[in-house]
Amino acid sequence: MRILILGGDGYLGWPTALHLSAAGHDVAVADNFARRGYDFEMGVDSLVPIEALQTRVAVWRELTGKPVAAYIGDLCDADFTAHMVADFAPDAIVHYAEQRAAPYSMVDRKHAVYTQTNNVVGTLNVLYAIAEINPDIHLVKLGTMGEYGTPNIDIEEGWLQIDHNGRTDRVLYPKRPGSFYHLSKVHDSHNIEFACRIWGIRATDLNQGVVYGQQTDETAADDRLATRYDYDAVFGTVLNRFVVQSVIGVPLTVYGNGGQTRGLIDIRDTVRCIQLACENPADRGEFRVFNQLTQTMSVLQIAETVAAASSEQVPIERLDNPRVEQEEHYYNVVYTGLADLGLEAHLLSDTLIDSLLSITKRYAHRVRPEAMLPTIQWRRTSSVISN
Amino acid sequence: MRILILGGDGYLGWPTALHLSAAGHDVAVADNFARRGYDFEMGVDSLVPIEALQTRVAVWRELTGKPVAAYIGDLCDADFTAHMVADFAPDAIVHYAEQRAAPYSMVDRKHAVYTQTNNVVGTLNVLYAIAEINPDIHLVKLGTMGEYGTPNIDIEEGWLQIDHNGRTDRVLYPKRPGSFYHLSKVHDSHNIEFACRIWGIRATDLNQGVVYGQQTDETAADDRLATRYDYDAVFGTVLNRFVVQSVIGVPLTVYGNGGQTRGLIDIRDTVRCIQLACENPADRGEFRVFNQLTQTMSVLQIAETVAAASSEQVPIERLDNPRVEQEEHYYNVVYTGLADLGLEAHLLSDTLIDSLLSITKRYAHRVRPEAMLPTIQWRRTSSVISN
């Protein structure tokens, strides 16, 4: 298949591109390097050094003989998006190209507006490109489990059968997202479902849990193929951040009482999920939703697991929760769709944490501990009049 | 109370401003005249001539002695929005200032992106202005019944109690909107509910039905206070358009079989609903939703009612439906919230249609019949690569 990866320079986009290329697909990546720009803005950096996209692509070709085309541009530029889709003529488009950090979207008004505009307009442009160029293209869109929030009922895969006053309907699962970022993904899902309905396009929306890990078989083949490893309070995912804290010997910082339960997934399973979704496309007109996680754990359990795997004695410290969220809640998620397509999950194990610990130790000299303390508050805005 | 009407130059914003002013409130209006600009773009015009906003305000002051302050600017300009809110210091903000036509949002990619960006960013800027300047301000936001679509279950007022697998929760009512415009309002509702949750602001979301009528007690006092009367296929609401068709003696055009059922409301009830919502604010942190309609009718029933009230013999013509929507469906809507606050509904009557017929006859020489034929198709986009 011909598969175009939007956001193909990012933490997951790049490993996904290599995994699909290794699996024999014709792959292209697109990126505007917004993610690298956020590092400059926030004064942080990937713990593991990453190469320029052009270098990455050249190394992959050198090692495997497989070309990966690179389109440099912004999805919010409709010309760029349409011409890329017409030029590469993909069978599937995997869409990671969104601002993906909840804290970043909560910095202030500008960051909230940027996040929603960037994500929603980029996705609208992709939907129009598909509808106008080839409605048969399968859109595989990355969503997040954070769109659901923490309802007091079971979380189904995107749709919910409702019985109400003696009548029934199947509706989009009602969501209660926890940041302007998570909201942007909810907006996307509504827009995509509508595009499926009116234009008959095919889409898979993947509500992904918190991803951990830094290596896949393909990125591990050469240091120059490494993907990002974010550990800061804005872009770092929680397990990765705990591992870094344990290595540099600072307390693992849990927000509030740590009872917040989250879905988790190993980075090696993420790339496999994308492959399964692409190779088993949704039907024409179908808005298909999978919950992309392999287990659930509370944040405190994650911290305890990392602490137990560490050779040092690592304390766990509770910080005032900067977010507005439930710290004790029901959480029962259905995630059978990808397993039915053949996903065999890597569950969180000491082996994985050992491998993350060893990567972290190698680059421990690059850690900036202050970057791990949360500074962005959900409850208050940053200024009286923000511009 | 001090009440700021965003979109105060529009079809409903202007009559609302006068109604609240007449009721003794201190009123200001804000507008960027986008609605007047759409007329130029589409080559259409209000059937009833309307004065410049500055003239309207001066006439109202001349007749009543009551001042209405006017802020000229764009809500997407965050500086303008924040400075206006700080300057006027309202107790309530009534927010009509959105692109409000489903067909306009479906013209092409640009119009879809414009509609969603304009509506969502404008509302985000209003939310931030409230949170940063005075979180006690009550936001009264205009939504639409079209956000719900036509579910096979009863439509509740914004929230739904769900029983699922033996557990229960109260969730935002799951919506299935029918255009990129309707989607923009769904996005708004999610953003506003989140702002209530994290900042403790108070908001009322009014999901309004199709409005008919052209006069309120206040606008009828002087020709120069008249509000818009749109009859074209893009901005005209269905009953108003049927009345114009009946007066100029062309068939009333029903899309598809006309079984689409819609909520309706008289313009005099709209302004009263806004007054009731403002004078009975939501609680701090509450996202309150009312369905703002007073009766439901199918499009065919509306056509038959107009045809019966007309002195001439008026045929009803079925057109291929340019929209993607169900033409036969269950439709049972709860709308008790505003009645509980004291709304006494004007139901659609021959008297109302008589009054609309007489206004229409007065301005019949201004009708452009071709403007009533639908040209915007939901199913196809307008070009191979739209820019």
Boltz contact constraints between the chains, C-beta under 6 A:
constraints:
  - contact:
      token1: [A, 79]
      token2: [B, 387]
      max_distance: 6.0
  - contact:
      token1: [A, 82]
      token2: [B, 385]
      max_distance: 6.0
  - contact:
      token1: [A, 109]
      token2: [B, 128]
      max_distance: 6.0
  - contact:
      token1: [A, 112]
      token2: [B, 124]
      max_distance: 6.0
  - contact:
      token1: [A, 113]
      token2: [B, 121]
      max_distance: 6.0
  - contact:
      token1: [A, 113]
      token2: [B, 124]
      max_distance: 6.0
  - contact:
      token1: [A, 121]
      token2: [B, 113]
      max_distance: 6.0
  - contact:
      token1: [A, 124]
      token2: [B, 112]
      max_distance: 6.0
  - contact:
      token1: [A, 124]
      token2: [B, 113]
      max_distance: 6.0
  - contact:
      token1: [A, 128]
      token2: [B, 109]
      max_distance: 6.0
  - contact:
      token1: [A, 131]
      token2: [B, 381]
      max_distance: 6.0
  - contact:
      token1: [A, 132]
      token2: [B, 381]
      max_distance: 6.0
  - contact:
      token1: [A, 132]
      token2: [B, 384]
      max_distance: 6.0
  - contact:
      token1: [A, 151]
      token2: [B, 169]
      max_distance: 6.0
  - contact:
      token1: [A, 152]
      token2: [B, 167]
      max_distance: 6.0
  - contact:
      token1: [A, 152]
      token2: [B, 169]
      max_distance: 6.0
  - contact:
      token1: [A, 153]
      token2: [B, 164]
      max_distance: 6.0
  - contact:
      token1: [A, 153]
      token2: [B, 167]
      max_distance: 6.0
  - contact:
      token1: [A, 153]
      token2: [B, 169]
      max_distance: 6.0
  - contact:
      token1: [A, 154]
      token2: [B, 165]
      max_distance: 6.0
  - contact:
      token1: [A, 164]
      token2: [B, 153]
      max_distance: 6.0
  - contact:
      token1: [A, 165]
      token2: [B, 154]
      max_distance: 6.0
  - contact:
      token1: [A, 167]
      token2: [B, 152]
      max_distance: 6.0
  - contact:
      token1: [A, 167]
      token2: [B, 153]
      max_distance: 6.0
  - contact:
      token1: [A, 169]
      token2: [B, 151]
      max_distance: 6.0
  - contact:
      token1: [A, 169]
      token2: [B, 152]
      max_distance: 6.0
  - contact:
      token1: [A, 169]
      token2: [B, 153]
      max_distance: 6.0
  - contact:
      token1: [A, 171]
      token2: [B, 174]
      max_distance: 6.0
  - contact:
      token1: [A, 172]
      token2: [B, 174]
      max_distance: 6.0
  - contact:
      token1: [A, 174]
      token2: [B, 171]
      max_distance: 6.0
  - contact:
      token1: [A, 174]
      token2: [B, 172]
      max_distance: 6.0
  - contact:
      token1: [A, 174]
      token2: [B, 174]
      max_distance: 6.0
  - contact:
      token1: [A, 183]
      token2: [B, 190]
      max_distance: 6.0
  - contact:
      token1: [A, 183]
      token2: [B, 191]
      max_distance: 6.0
  - contact:
      token1: [A, 186]
      token2: [B, 190]
      max_distance: 6.0
  - contact:
      token1: [A, 187]
      token2: [B, 187]
      max_distance: 6.0
  - contact:
      token1: [A, 190]
      token2: [B, 183]
      max_distance: 6.0
  - contact:
      token1: [A, 190]
      token2: [B, 186]
      max_distance: 6.0
  - contact:
      token1: [A, 191]
      token2: [B, 183]
      max_distance: 6.0
  - contact:
      token1: [A, 198]
      token2: [B, 324]
      max_distance: 6.0
  - contact:
      token1: [A, 198]
      token2: [B, 378]
      max_distance: 6.0
  - contact:
      token1: [A, 324]
      token2: [B, 198]
      max_distance: 6.0
  - contact:
      token1: [A, 378]
      token2: [B, 198]
      max_distance: 6.0
  - contact:
      token1: [A, 381]
      token2: [B, 131]
      max_distance: 6.0
  - contact:
      token1: [A, 381]
      token2: [B, 132]
      max_distance: 6.0
  - contact:
      token1: [A, 384]
      token2: [B, 132]
      max_distance: 6.0
  - contact:
      token1: [A, 385]
      token2: [B, 82]
      max_distance: 6.0
  - contact:
      token1: [A, 387]
      token2: [B, 79]
      max_distance: 6.0
